[in-house]
Every structure is written in structure tokens, then in C-alpha cells.
């Protein structure tokens, strides 16, 4: 026991006890592993600053130059050519495009001008060309009115397919045949447009070529009221050229016999002609 205690005491006396050590905080030097060295980092930083300054300078310079150009009298609009307009006046086309003489040519938005022109119901296509320093060329393609049509008690100009263009107004007024299309008339547009053109360009004697009203009836029947006369011409659109020729011959024959004033209606269909006199039911 004694020897064991002695050993324990010696062991306790010679035992070394580790004391807690204080941690030291060492300030690490910045790492330049990406750039390689502080000198390389500094040069990269300076180059980046220079590039940014150069970019900003170019932007500011560009804006300055643009401002000078768009206010320079050298680019003032002095010459404008307008082409393709028939119903619309030159002044109205310029107003629609938003183009005025004296304005800077570079400040004109071409796409916007073309879009504003096409929004007009009379214009089908438009192009605006800028020729620096001071010229523009405006080309428009207008719709061609063939008829008047009635929509909700109001008159409109209409194209050859009967499509509504614009209201009939006092400005640029033009007298056209009134078109009345019955339901179930089928495919009439191509025959009617061609037949009307032929009537107005020699298909009938001149005294009967002025048409006041047109009716499209089922069964491909076209009715024309001669303006200033109580006379109706009825033509089958099937082989309308032959039917129109027979009506022309009949009108000439009646005029020679001085009987045209007593005629109320002439019909031509199936290679036959019917003449209906006034007073006949």
C-alpha cells in the first residue's frame, strides 16, 4: 500500500498540467491570388476605371453630337414629294404623316409616320423615304370607291367588293351608283365590277352609261337603274358580256325607232331579250 501511495504521490508531483493558452489573432495579408500580385491588381483596377470613364465619355459625346445634329439648320426639311394621292390632298397627307417643312429631318420617326398614314381609311399602303440632308418622299396607295352603300341610315363609300371605306361627306364629294345587295346573292363581286366597268367605258350607248343604282339579286341577277331615266336594265351575270351586248343592240334599235321613252325595263338572260313597256304590269 505504502509503495503504491508513494508512487501515486510521485506521479502526482511530477504530473505536468497544460494551462489554457490564449489565442492570437493575426491579421492576414490580402490575397492577390486572382491577379497574381498587388501591382497587377492595381493595374487591372486602373484599366477598368479607364474603360468605364471612356465608355461614359463616348455616351455623353454621342448624345452631345446627336443633340447638335437634330438642332442644326443643315438638316431642316425643305423638300417633300407626295405621290399616289388622288382624293387626299398633299396637305392632308403631310398632316397625317406628321411631317412639316422646317422640322429637322433626323427627328422624323419613319415607322410611326407610315403607321399613321395606313390608319386612314382611304389609304391601303404607304411608304416614307428620307433623303438626307433635307428631303422626304411620301408614297400612298389609296382605296378606289366604286359604290355608295347604306349602313344604318348613313351613306358610305364602298370598294368593288362592297366593303365600306368611309362616310360620304362634302369634302371631295364624288357621285357613285348606290349598291343594294340582297341576301343569298352568291358570288357577284367579280361579275359586277367587270360589268359596271364595261358599261361606263363603251359597253352601252353614252346616253345610258350613267348608272344611278345597282341591285344584286339571288340567282346572279344584276339590276342597273339608268340615271335621269325611268329605265332599268336587268342582266344575268352568267355570260354577262353576251347579255350586255344584246342590251346595247336593243337600246340602239329602240332609239332609232324613237320608242326608248316608252320602255320601262330591258332584260337579257339565256341568249334572250325582253322589253317591258310602260303601262305593262
CORDANOR-V779936 format. One record per backbone hydrogen bond with DSSP energy under -1.0 kcal/mol. NH is the residue of the N-H (numbers start at 1). CO is the residue of the C=O. Records with the same first field share a line. If there is no record, write none. Layout:
NH: CO ; CO
//
This chain:
5: 1
6: 2
7: 3
8: 4
9: 5
10: 6
11: 7
12: 8
13: 9
14: 10
36: 32
41: 37
42: 38
43: 39
44: 40
45: 41
46: 42
47: 43
48: 44
49: 45
50: 46
51: 47
52: 48
53: 49
54: 50
55: 51
56: 52
57: 53
58: 54
59: 55
60: 56
61: 57
62: 58
63: 59
64: 60
65: 61
66: 62
67: 63
68: 64
69: 65
70: 66
72: 69
75: 72
76: 73
77: 103
78: 134
79: 134
81: 136
83: 138
93: 89
94: 90
95: 91
96: 92
97: 93
98: 94
99: 94
102: 77
103: 100
105: 75
113: 109
114: 110
115: 111
116: 112
117: 113
118: 114
119: 115
120: 117
123: 120
124: 141
125: 141
127: 139
129: 137
131: 135
135: 131
136: 79
137: 129
138: 81
139: 127
140: 83
141: 125
143: 122
146: 158
147: 158
148: 177
149: 156
151: 154
156: 149
157: 166
158: 147
159: 163
162: 159
165: 157
168: 155
173: 170
178: 212
179: 148
180: 214
182: 216
188: 186
192: 188
193: 189
194: 190
195: 191
196: 192
197: 193
198: 194
199: 195
200: 196
203: 198
208: 205
209: 206
212: 225
213: 225
214: 178
215: 223
216: 180
217: 221
221: 217
222: 235
223: 215
224: 233
225: 213
226: 231
227: 210
229: 226
231: 229
232: 264
233: 224
234: 266
235: 222
236: 268
237: 220
240: 237
243: 239
244: 240
245: 241
246: 242
247: 243
248: 244
249: 245
250: 246
251: 247
252: 248
253: 249
254: 250
255: 251
256: 252
257: 253
259: 254
262: 259
263: 260
264: 276
265: 276
266: 232
267: 274
268: 234
269: 272
272: 269
274: 267
276: 265
278: 262
280: 277
//
